[in-house]
Amino acid sequence: MISVLVLVIPLALAGAVSPVMLTEQTVLLAGRDGRRVAGCYAIGVGGTFLVLLWLMVAFGHSIALPKEPRLSASLDLVLGLLLILIAALLRYRRRRAPEAKKPRDYGLGLVQAFGFGVFSMATNFTTLAIMVPVAKEISASHLDVLGRLTVVCIVAAVGALPAWLPLAMTLVAPDPTRRGLQVLSDFIDRRGPLITILLLAAAGIFLVIRGIVHMIGL
C-alpha cells in the first residue's frame, strides 16, 4: 500500500489545488451561519469526490487495466498528453476570458450548501482529470478491495483539502484563520488559475516522462 500511496499522493495534492473551491469555501465561512454551512459544503465535496474516485477505480478494475509494461506506458503517455492539453486549453481560455468578479455571499441553507458542494466537485474537471491516472494506479495495483478502499479514502481526503481544511482551521484558531484566508483569497484571485495550469502541466509531463522511460525499458 505504501508504494501505491507514494505514487498517488503527489497527484492527489496537485488535484487538491482548486482556486474556485477554496474561494467558495472562504465566502461560505464568512457568511451567515458560516461554520455549519461550510461543513455541509465540505461533506458534499468530500462525499462526491469519494464516490467518483471509487467508481473510476472500480470501473478500471472491472475492465482489467493493462499490467504489461508497454501497454501501461502507453496509457501513461495518453493520460499525460491529455493533462497537458487541458492545461493548454485552460491557459488559452484564461488569456481570452474577462477579469473575474469577486464572489458574493451565497447565503445558502444547509441542504443547499451540501448540494452546492456536490455540484462544485462534480464539475471540477481539472481535479477529476488528475484523478484519472490516480484511479489507474490504484486499479492496476495488487491491493485487495479493502486496501483499494483505504487508498481511495486517503486520496479523497487529500483531494478535498480546499473544502475541509479552512473549516478545520477556523475551529482551531478562528481569528488568525480568517485573516489568513482573506490573504489567501486575494492571492488566489491573482495567481490561482495560473497555479492550477502549472500543476496540470507538471502532472502531465511526469506521466509522459514515466511512460517514455517504461517504453524504452530504463
Backbone as JSON, one array per atom type, in Angstrom:
{
  "sequence": "MISVLVLVIPLALAGAVSPVMLTEQTVLLAGRDGRRVAGCYAIGVGGTFLVLLWLMVAFGHSIALPKEPRLSASLDLVLGLLLILIAALLRYRRRRAPEAKKPRDYGLGLVQAFGFGVFSMATNFTTLAIMVPVAKEISASHLDVLGRLTVVCIVAAVGALPAWLPLAMTLVAPDPTRRGLQVLSDFIDRRGPLITILLLAAAGIFLVIRGIVHMIGL",
  "N": [[0.82, -1.2, 0.0], [1.97, 1.2, 0.73], [3.73, 1.79, -1.37], [1.94, 2.35, -3.43], [0.63, 4.59, -2.39], [2.78, 6.39, -2.35], [3.0, 6.96, -5.04], [0.47, 8.04, -5.72], [-0.28, 10.08, -3.92], [1.22, 12.55, -4.41], [0.01, 13.31, -6.88], [-2.61, 13.55, -6.0], [-2.34, 15.72, -4.28], [-1.72, 17.67, -6.16], [-4.15, 17.72, -7.53], [-5.68, 18.74, -5.5], [-5.33, 21.45, -5.49], [-7.43, 23.79, -5.9], [-8.56, 26.61, -6.88], [-11.14, 27.78, -7.25], [-12.86, 26.25, -5.62], [-11.72, 26.65, -3.08], [-12.07, 29.38, -2.82], [-14.87, 29.52, -2.83], [-15.44, 28.16, -0.43], [-14.22, 29.85, 1.41], [-15.81, 32.15, 1.15], [-18.28, 31.12, 2.01], [-17.7, 30.51, 4.69], [-17.42, 33.05, 5.71], [-19.97, 33.97, 5.65], [-23.46, 33.98, 6.69], [-24.18, 31.91, 9.47], [-21.77, 30.52, 9.16], [-19.92, 28.3, 9.76], [-21.49, 25.96, 9.98], [-22.76, 25.9, 7.48], [-20.48, 25.81, 5.81], [-19.51, 23.36, 6.66], [-21.45, 21.55, 5.69], [-21.09, 21.99, 2.97], [-18.46, 21.02, 2.71], [-18.87, 18.31, 3.28], [-20.46, 17.6, 1.11], [-18.63, 18.02, -1.0], [-16.45, 16.26, -0.28], [-17.78, 13.76, -0.09], [-18.78, 13.41, -2.7], [-16.39, 13.41, -4.16], [-15.2, 11.08, -3.11], [-17.02, 9.09, -3.96], [-16.95, 9.38, -6.8], [-14.22, 8.87, -7.34], [-13.98, 6.25, -6.4], [-15.72, 4.96, -8.17], [-14.27, 5.33, -10.55], [-12.01, 3.76, -9.95], [-13.21, 1.23, -9.5], [-14.37, 0.8, -12.0], [-12.1, 0.81, -13.63], [-10.8, -1.43, -12.56], [-12.63, -3.43, -13.19], [-12.48, -3.62, -15.95], [-10.01, -4.57, -16.2], [-7.35, -3.08, -16.29], [-4.35, -2.62, -18.21], [-1.48, -4.48, -17.26], [0.87, -5.15, -18.4], [4.08, -3.93, -19.19], [4.57, -2.21, -21.51], [2.02, -1.6, -22.51], [0.9, -0.36, -20.28], [2.65, 1.8, -20.12], [2.0, 3.14, -22.48], [-0.58, 3.98, -21.84], [0.03, 5.75, -19.77], [1.34, 7.71, -21.3], [-0.78, 8.64, -22.91], [-2.6, 9.64, -20.98], [-0.96, 11.57, -19.78], [-0.43, 13.34, -21.92], [-3.04, 14.18, -22.31], [-3.57, 15.63, -19.95], [-1.71, 17.69, -20.27], [-2.77, 18.89, -22.54], [-5.25, 19.78, -21.51], [-4.28, 21.66, -19.68], [-3.14, 23.49, -21.48], [-5.45, 24.34, -22.85], [-6.85, 25.56, -20.75], [-5.1, 27.62, -20.2], [-5.27, 29.07, -22.58], [-7.97, 29.8, -22.51], [-7.96, 31.37, -20.22], [-6.43, 33.54, -21.0], [-8.12, 34.75, -22.83], [-10.42, 35.21, -21.41], [-12.62, 37.48, -19.66], [-11.89, 39.7, -16.86], [-12.26, 38.15, -13.72], [-15.07, 38.34, -11.52], [-15.48, 39.39, -8.12], [-16.37, 36.95, -5.69], [-19.71, 36.57, -4.39], [-21.63, 36.71, -1.32], [-23.13, 33.72, -0.83], [-25.32, 32.97, 0.71], [-26.51, 30.48, 1.52], [-28.63, 27.74, 2.59], [-28.39, 24.83, 4.75], [-28.91, 22.38, 3.38], [-28.82, 23.31, 0.77], [-26.14, 24.13, 0.7], [-24.84, 21.66, 0.9], [-25.68, 20.5, -1.53], [-24.51, 22.35, -3.24], [-21.82, 21.81, -2.76], [-21.66, 19.2, -3.78], [-22.22, 19.72, -6.5], [-20.07, 21.46, -7.11], [-17.83, 19.78, -6.85], [-18.43, 17.75, -8.68], [-18.29, 19.11, -11.05], [-15.73, 19.95, -11.18], [-13.51, 19.8, -13.25], [-10.76, 19.91, -13.68], [-9.53, 18.87, -11.37], [-10.72, 16.31, -11.39], [-9.68, 15.33, -13.77], [-7.0, 14.91, -13.12], [-7.39, 12.89, -11.32], [-7.87, 10.65, -12.85], [-5.42, 9.29, -13.77], [-4.64, 8.63, -11.15], [-6.66, 6.87, -10.31], [-6.13, 4.88, -12.16], [-3.62, 3.93, -11.3], [-4.31, 2.88, -8.78], [-6.17, 0.92, -9.52], [-4.58, -0.79, -11.03], [-2.93, -1.85, -9.17], [-1.84, -4.39, -6.79], [-3.46, -4.56, -4.62], [-6.0, -5.66, -2.3], [-9.65, -5.47, -2.07], [-10.27, -4.06, 0.31], [-7.83, -2.75, 0.76], [-7.68, -1.12, -1.53], [-9.93, 0.49, -1.09], [-9.13, 1.81, 1.22], [-6.93, 3.32, 0.28], [-8.28, 4.91, -1.58], [-9.93, 6.4, 0.14], [-7.99, 7.87, 1.55], [-6.84, 9.36, -0.55], [-9.11, 10.78, -1.36], [-9.54, 12.35, 0.92], [-7.24, 13.94, 0.83], [-7.54, 15.17, -1.67], [-9.83, 16.68, -1.24], [-9.02, 18.77, 0.31], [-9.24, 21.68, -0.06], [-11.86, 22.07, 0.68], [-12.34, 21.1, 3.34], [-10.15, 21.85, 4.96], [-9.97, 24.75, 5.44], [-12.25, 25.02, 7.11], [-11.57, 23.35, 9.29], [-9.37, 24.76, 10.24], [-10.54, 27.14, 11.12], [-11.84, 26.24, 13.36], [-9.75, 25.59, 15.04], [-8.11, 27.9, 15.28], [-9.68, 30.61, 15.16], [-9.59, 33.56, 14.63], [-6.89, 34.19, 13.55], [-7.07, 32.45, 11.37], [-9.17, 33.5, 9.82], [-8.04, 35.92, 9.0], [-5.84, 34.91, 7.6], [-7.11, 33.41, 5.59], [-8.32, 35.44, 4.14], [-6.09, 36.76, 3.08], [-5.12, 34.62, 1.57], [-7.25, 34.24, -0.17], [-7.16, 36.63, -1.66], [-4.7, 36.23, -2.89], [-5.28, 33.97, -4.44], [-7.15, 35.02, -6.18], [-5.45, 36.44, -7.81], [-3.36, 34.65, -8.64], [-4.27, 32.02, -8.62], [-5.59, 30.56, -10.89], [-3.37, 30.32, -12.65], [-1.61, 28.76, -11.14], [-3.05, 26.36, -11.01], [-3.01, 25.63, -13.72], [-0.24, 25.25, -14.11], [0.23, 23.08, -12.36], [-1.36, 21.07, -13.5], [-0.02, 20.82, -15.96], [2.49, 20.0, -15.01], [1.86, 17.51, -13.81], [1.04, 16.16, -16.11], [3.43, 16.17, -17.64], [5.04, 14.64, -15.96], [3.75, 12.1, -16.16], [4.08, 11.6, -18.9], [6.9, 11.48, -19.15], [7.4, 9.29, -17.46], [6.02, 7.32, -18.85], [7.52, 7.21, -21.25], [10.0, 6.38, -20.23], [9.35, 3.83, -19.25], [8.63, 2.61, -21.65], [10.99, 2.48, -23.12], [12.39, 0.87, -21.53], [14.04, 1.6, -19.34]],
  "CA": [[0.0, 0.0, 0.0], [2.85, 2.37, 0.82], [4.25, 2.1, -2.71], [0.85, 2.96, -4.19], [0.43, 5.94, -1.84], [3.89, 7.24, -2.79], [2.72, 7.37, -6.41], [-0.78, 8.76, -5.94], [-0.45, 11.25, -3.06], [1.62, 13.79, -5.1], [-1.02, 13.67, -7.85], [-3.77, 14.0, -5.23], [-2.04, 17.09, -3.83], [-1.88, 18.55, -7.33], [-5.58, 17.86, -7.76], [-6.29, 19.5, -4.4], [-5.2, 22.89, -5.72], [-8.66, 24.2, -6.59], [-8.84, 28.0, -6.5], [-12.58, 28.06, -7.2], [-13.43, 25.61, -4.44], [-11.21, 27.32, -1.89], [-12.73, 30.69, -2.76], [-16.26, 29.28, -2.43], [-15.48, 27.82, 0.99], [-13.88, 31.07, 2.15], [-17.0, 33.0, 1.14], [-19.3, 30.49, 2.85], [-17.29, 30.66, 6.08], [-17.62, 34.45, 6.1], [-21.38, 34.31, 5.58], [-24.37, 33.67, 7.79], [-24.06, 30.53, 9.97], [-20.68, 30.1, 8.28], [-19.3, 27.0, 10.0], [-22.42, 24.87, 9.65], [-22.92, 25.89, 6.02], [-19.22, 25.33, 5.25], [-19.42, 21.94, 6.96], [-22.3, 20.83, 4.72], [-20.39, 22.1, 1.68], [-17.32, 20.11, 2.74], [-19.4, 16.94, 3.19], [-20.85, 17.4, -0.29], [-17.41, 17.9, -1.82], [-15.72, 15.04, 0.05], [-18.57, 12.58, -0.45], [-18.8, 13.29, -4.16], [-15.04, 13.02, -4.56], [-15.02, 9.68, -2.74], [-17.85, 8.24, -4.83], [-16.45, 9.43, -8.18], [-12.93, 8.19, -7.41], [-14.21, 4.81, -6.25], [-16.29, 4.48, -9.44], [-13.16, 5.23, -11.5], [-11.19, 2.61, -9.58], [-13.98, 0.01, -9.73], [-14.5, 0.63, -13.45], [-10.78, 0.41, -14.14], [-10.51, -2.8, -12.14], [-13.54, -4.35, -13.86], [-12.05, -3.83, -17.33], [-8.65, -5.1, -16.13], [-6.35, -2.18, -16.87], [-3.19, -3.41, -18.59], [-0.34, -4.53, -16.37], [2.06, -5.36, -19.21], [4.78, -2.64, -19.11], [4.44, -1.3, -22.65], [0.64, -1.11, -22.56], [0.75, 0.6, -19.19], [3.4, 3.0, -20.5], [1.21, 3.85, -23.49], [-1.66, 4.64, -21.15], [0.64, 6.91, -19.11], [1.57, 8.74, -22.31], [-2.06, 9.22, -23.32], [-3.12, 10.44, -19.87], [-0.08, 12.72, -19.62], [-0.7, 14.29, -23.01], [-4.37, 14.75, -22.07], [-3.44, 16.66, -18.91], [-1.01, 18.83, -20.86], [-3.74, 19.54, -23.42], [-6.19, 20.51, -20.66], [-3.57, 22.84, -19.17], [-3.01, 24.45, -22.58], [-6.77, 24.92, -23.1], [-7.15, 26.48, -19.65], [-4.26, 28.8, -20.39], [-5.84, 29.83, -23.69], [-9.23, 30.39, -22.04], [-7.65, 32.41, -19.23], [-5.95, 34.73, -21.71], [-9.22, 35.37, -23.55], [-11.56, 35.47, -20.54], [-12.61, 38.78, -18.96], [-11.48, 39.67, -15.45], [-13.27, 37.51, -12.88], [-15.68, 39.18, -10.5], [-15.36, 38.91, -6.75], [-17.52, 36.13, -5.32], [-20.64, 37.19, -3.45], [-22.1, 35.84, -0.25], [-24.16, 32.9, -1.46], [-26.49, 32.92, 1.56], [-27.11, 29.16, 1.33], [-29.02, 26.92, 3.71], [-27.54, 23.65, 4.93], [-29.14, 21.45, 2.27], [-28.3, 23.96, -0.43], [-24.68, 24.1, 0.76], [-24.45, 20.3, 0.57], [-25.85, 20.36, -2.97], [-23.51, 23.18, -3.89], [-20.57, 21.06, -2.68], [-21.75, 18.1, -4.75], [-22.09, 20.3, -7.83], [-18.72, 22.01, -7.3], [-16.88, 18.69, -7.07], [-18.79, 17.02, -9.9], [-17.93, 19.92, -12.22], [-14.33, 20.38, -11.04], [-12.92, 18.91, -14.24], [-9.3, 19.86, -13.58], [-9.22, 17.89, -10.32], [-11.13, 14.98, -11.84], [-8.75, 14.89, -14.81], [-5.81, 14.38, -12.44], [-7.77, 11.66, -10.62], [-7.89, 9.52, -13.78], [-4.21, 8.47, -13.57], [-4.63, 8.1, -9.79], [-7.51, 5.68, -10.33], [-5.42, 3.86, -12.94], [-2.59, 3.35, -10.43], [-4.96, 2.07, -7.75], [-6.78, -0.25, -10.16], [-3.54, -1.69, -11.52], [-2.13, -2.35, -8.04], [-2.18, -5.74, -6.32], [-4.2, -4.44, -3.36], [-7.34, -6.23, -2.26], [-10.72, -4.47, -2.07], [-10.12, -3.21, 1.48], [-6.67, -1.9, 0.53], [-8.06, -0.1, -2.51], [-10.86, 1.42, -0.45], [-8.33, 2.63, 2.14], [-6.18, 4.29, -0.52], [-9.25, 5.84, -2.14], [-10.35, 7.31, 1.21], [-6.87, 8.78, 1.82], [-6.74, 10.27, -1.69], [-10.27, 11.67, -1.31], [-9.29, 13.33, 1.98], [-6.22, 14.88, 0.33], [-8.09, 15.94, -2.79], [-10.87, 17.6, -0.76], [-8.41, 19.73, 1.25], [-9.78, 23.05, -0.11], [-13.2, 22.14, 1.27], [-12.4, 20.86, 4.78], [-9.05, 22.44, 5.73], [-10.33, 26.06, 6.0], [-13.19, 24.83, 8.21], [-10.81, 22.84, 10.44], [-8.5, 25.82, 10.75], [-11.36, 28.11, 11.87], [-12.15, 25.64, 14.65], [-8.54, 25.59, 15.87], [-7.65, 29.28, 15.52], [-10.64, 31.38, 14.34], [-9.19, 34.9, 14.16], [-5.77, 34.12, 12.59], [-7.5, 31.76, 10.16], [-9.94, 34.43, 8.98], [-7.09, 36.84, 8.36], [-5.05, 34.14, 6.63], [-7.96, 33.06, 4.45], [-8.51, 36.65, 3.33], [-4.85, 36.92, 2.31], [-5.07, 33.54, 0.59], [-8.28, 34.51, -1.18], [-6.63, 37.68, -2.54], [-3.64, 35.62, -3.71], [-5.92, 33.08, -5.39], [-7.74, 35.86, -7.23], [-4.39, 36.87, -8.73], [-2.47, 33.61, -9.14], [-4.84, 30.68, -8.54], [-5.71, 29.86, -12.17], [-2.06, 30.0, -13.19], [-1.07, 27.63, -10.36], [-3.76, 25.17, -11.47], [-2.48, 25.29, -15.04], [1.12, 24.73, -13.95], [0.17, 21.76, -11.74], [-1.85, 20.14, -14.52], [1.07, 20.59, -16.9], [3.53, 19.22, -14.33], [1.39, 16.13, -13.7], [1.09, 15.58, -17.45], [4.83, 15.94, -18.02], [5.5, 13.5, -15.16], [3.24, 10.86, -16.74], [4.7, 11.39, -20.21], [8.28, 11.03, -18.92], [7.37, 7.93, -16.92], [5.63, 6.42, -19.94], [8.67, 7.05, -22.15], [11.02, 5.59, -19.52], [8.91, 2.44, -19.24], [8.6, 2.06, -23.02], [12.35, 2.16, -23.6], [12.93, -0.15, -20.65], [15.04, 2.08, -18.38]],
  "C": [[0.87, 1.26, 0.0], [3.35, 2.77, -0.57], [3.19, 2.77, -3.58], [0.62, 4.39, -3.71], [1.53, 6.89, -2.28], [3.65, 7.76, -4.2], [1.52, 8.31, -6.52], [-0.93, 10.02, -5.09], [0.04, 12.54, -3.74], [0.6, 14.25, -6.14], [-2.28, 14.17, -7.13], [-3.56, 15.42, -4.71], [-2.16, 18.08, -4.98], [-3.35, 18.78, -7.63], [-6.28, 18.68, -6.7], [-6.19, 21.0, -4.59], [-6.39, 23.34, -6.58], [-9.02, 25.62, -6.15], [-10.33, 28.31, -6.36], [-13.19, 27.5, -5.93], [-12.98, 26.28, -3.15], [-11.87, 28.69, -1.72], [-14.18, 30.54, -2.3], [-16.34, 28.99, -0.93], [-15.15, 29.03, 1.86], [-15.08, 32.0, 2.25], [-18.09, 32.43, 2.06], [-18.97, 30.65, 4.34], [-17.54, 32.08, 6.59], [-19.09, 34.84, 6.14], [-22.16, 33.94, 6.82], [-24.3, 32.19, 8.17], [-22.92, 29.81, 9.25], [-20.16, 28.7, 8.5], [-20.21, 25.84, 9.62], [-22.61, 24.76, 8.13], [-21.66, 25.35, 5.34], [-19.04, 23.84, 5.51], [-20.24, 21.1, 5.99], [-21.67, 20.86, 3.33], [-19.24, 21.1, 1.62], [-17.77, 18.65, 2.64], [-19.82, 16.64, 1.76], [-19.67, 17.19, -1.2], [-16.73, 16.56, -1.57], [-16.47, 13.79, -0.34], [-18.6, 12.35, -1.95], [-17.45, 12.84, -4.7], [-14.81, 11.53, -4.31], [-15.78, 8.75, -3.69], [-17.29, 8.21, -6.25], [-15.12, 8.69, -8.32], [-13.11, 6.68, -7.28], [-14.82, 4.23, -7.51], [-15.2, 4.35, -10.51], [-12.3, 4.0, -11.23], [-11.92, 1.3, -9.88], [-14.14, -0.26, -11.22], [-13.18, 0.17, -14.06], [-10.44, -1.01, -13.78], [-11.38, -3.8, -12.91], [-13.14, -4.61, -15.3], [-10.59, -4.26, -17.39], [-7.65, -4.22, -16.86], [-5.05, -2.93, -17.1], [-2.05, -3.32, -17.59], [0.96, -4.76, -17.13], [2.76, -4.01, -19.4], [4.52, -1.71, -20.28], [3.01, -0.76, -22.79], [0.39, -0.08, -21.48], [1.47, 1.9, -19.51], [2.64, 3.82, -21.54], [0.05, 4.6, -22.85], [-1.16, 5.86, -20.39], [0.85, 8.05, -20.1], [0.27, 9.43, -22.7], [-2.61, 10.13, -22.22], [-2.28, 11.7, -19.67], [-0.32, 13.78, -20.68], [-2.07, 14.95, -22.84], [-4.32, 15.85, -21.03], [-2.74, 17.9, -19.45], [-1.95, 19.61, -21.78], [-4.76, 20.35, -22.62], [-5.55, 21.78, -20.11], [-3.45, 23.91, -20.24], [-4.35, 25.12, -22.88], [-7.17, 25.9, -22.01], [-6.35, 27.77, -19.77], [-4.82, 29.7, -21.5], [-7.12, 30.53, -23.25], [-8.98, 31.52, -21.05], [-7.18, 33.68, -19.92], [-7.08, 35.47, -22.4], [-10.38, 35.77, -22.65], [-11.48, 36.85, -19.92], [-12.21, 38.6, -17.51], [-12.61, 39.1, -14.59], [-13.8, 38.48, -11.83], [-15.46, 38.56, -9.12], [-16.58, 38.06, -6.41], [-18.42, 36.84, -4.32], [-20.98, 36.2, -2.35], [-23.29, 35.04, -0.78], [-25.42, 32.81, -0.62], [-27.23, 31.59, 1.48], [-27.57, 28.58, 2.65], [-28.15, 25.67, 3.76], [-27.68, 22.66, 3.77], [-28.61, 22.04, 0.97], [-26.78, 23.93, -0.46], [-24.16, 22.71, 0.42], [-24.55, 20.08, -0.94], [-24.83, 21.16, -3.76], [-22.15, 22.48, -3.87], [-20.53, 19.9, -3.67], [-21.53, 18.63, -6.17], [-20.67, 20.79, -8.1], [-17.71, 20.91, -7.58], [-17.16, 17.97, -8.38], [-18.41, 17.78, -11.16], [-16.5, 20.45, -12.14], [-13.47, 19.5, -11.95], [-11.4, 18.85, -14.17], [-8.88, 18.84, -12.52], [-9.56, 16.48, -10.78], [-10.21, 14.45, -12.93], [-7.49, 14.29, -14.19], [-6.14, 13.08, -11.72], [-7.81, 10.45, -11.54], [-6.61, 8.69, -13.67], [-4.09, 7.93, -12.15], [-5.46, 6.83, -9.72], [-6.85, 4.54, -11.1], [-4.37, 3.16, -12.09], [-3.22, 2.44, -9.38], [-5.54, 0.8, -8.35], [-5.74, -1.28, -10.58], [-2.7, -2.29, -10.4], [-2.61, -3.75, -7.65], [-2.93, -5.7, -5.0], [-5.54, -5.14, -3.45], [-8.37, -5.1, -2.16], [-10.58, -3.52, -0.89], [-8.94, -2.26, 1.32], [-6.97, -0.79, -0.45], [-8.97, 0.95, -1.89], [-10.11, 2.35, 0.51], [-7.57, 3.71, 1.39], [-7.11, 5.34, -1.1], [-9.69, 6.86, -1.09], [-9.25, 8.33, 1.52], [-6.75, 9.82, 0.7], [-7.9, 11.26, -1.68], [-10.09, 12.75, -0.23], [-8.28, 14.38, 1.54], [-6.81, 15.77, -0.76], [-9.14, 16.95, -2.37], [-10.33, 18.62, 0.23], [-9.0, 21.14, 1.16], [-11.14, 23.19, 0.55], [-13.18, 21.99, 2.79], [-11.3, 21.54, 5.58], [-9.38, 23.84, 6.26], [-11.28, 25.95, 7.19], [-12.46, 24.34, 9.46], [-9.95, 23.92, 11.06], [-9.3, 26.86, 11.54], [-11.75, 27.56, 13.23], [-10.96, 25.7, 15.6], [-8.13, 27.01, 16.25], [-8.5, 30.23, 14.67], [-10.1, 32.69, 13.77], [-7.99, 34.87, 13.2], [-6.17, 33.46, 11.28], [-8.29, 32.68, 9.25], [-9.02, 35.4, 8.26], [-6.28, 36.11, 7.29], [-5.84, 33.78, 5.4], [-8.21, 34.27, 3.55], [-7.29, 36.91, 2.47], [-4.77, 35.87, 1.21], [-6.07, 33.76, -0.53], [-7.8, 35.57, -2.17], [-5.54, 37.11, -3.46], [-4.23, 34.73, -4.79], [-6.55, 33.87, -6.53], [-6.7, 36.24, -8.28], [-3.68, 35.7, -9.41], [-3.08, 32.21, -9.2], [-4.97, 29.95, -9.86], [-4.37, 29.47, -12.77], [-1.44, 28.81, -12.46], [-1.74, 26.33, -10.8], [-3.23, 24.7, -12.81], [-1.1, 24.66, -14.93], [1.11, 23.33, -13.34], [-0.36, 20.71, -12.71], [-0.74, 19.8, -15.51], [2.17, 19.73, -16.27], [3.13, 17.76, -14.19], [1.43, 15.44, -15.06], [2.5, 15.25, -17.89], [5.4, 14.75, -17.26], [5.04, 12.18, -15.77], [3.87, 10.57, -18.1], [6.12, 10.87, -20.04], [8.29, 9.6, -18.4], [6.97, 6.92, -18.0], [6.77, 6.15, -20.89], [9.73, 6.16, -21.52], [10.64, 4.11, -19.53], [8.94, 1.81, -20.63], [9.98, 1.69, -23.5], [13.07, 1.22, -22.62], [14.01, 0.3, -19.71], [14.64, 1.74, -16.95]]
}
